[in-house]
Structure formats: structure tokens, C-alpha cells
Amino acid sequence: MLAIAFFGGALLYLYYPAKPHSVLGWLALFAVGLPTWAFLEWLGDVVLNNKRFNRLSSASRIALGVPAVLVLTCLGGALIVLGGLIIKRL
């Protein structure tokens, strides 16, 4: 129960102001939100913890890391907006 409350609160925070108003909306919140969250965590880990990335000099890591983080942020924002639209419509 505590895990459901934690993940439900985290997903509501992530998808705010898209608040579910029905049981189907709550199901969509978990069905869309948890995979999106897991995918973005995995993608960030794969991109930013790459062995080749860690071998670069500090300036090179900054020069490559900043655009990579910006792209990941845009991708994450797009997925969150899409998930919010799905949750609002249900």
C-alpha cells in the first residue's frame, strides 16, 4: 500500500495538472506513467553512464553532455505532455 501511495503521488506530481477524475483515468495514470518513468530513467542511465562517455576529458563531456541532456529533457517533456493528454481524456 505504501508503494502504491508513493508511486501514485510521484506520478501525480509528474503529470500535474493532469489529474484523473475517473477509475479509467487512474488506471491510465499508472499504465502510462510507470512505463514512461522507467523508460526515461533507463534512457538517462544508458546515455549518461556510457563507458565511452566517461573516458572523455571534462570539456568534451560537457560539450557532449549538455546537448544530450537537452534532448533527453525535450523527449521527457513530450512523453509527459502526451501522457497528460491521455490521462485528461479518460
Secondary structure, DSSP 8 states (H G I E B T S, - for coil): -HHHHHHHHHHHHHHTT----SHHHHHHHHHHHHHHHHHHHHHHHHHHT-HHHHHS-HHHHHHHHHHHHHHHHHHHHHHHHHHHHHHHH-
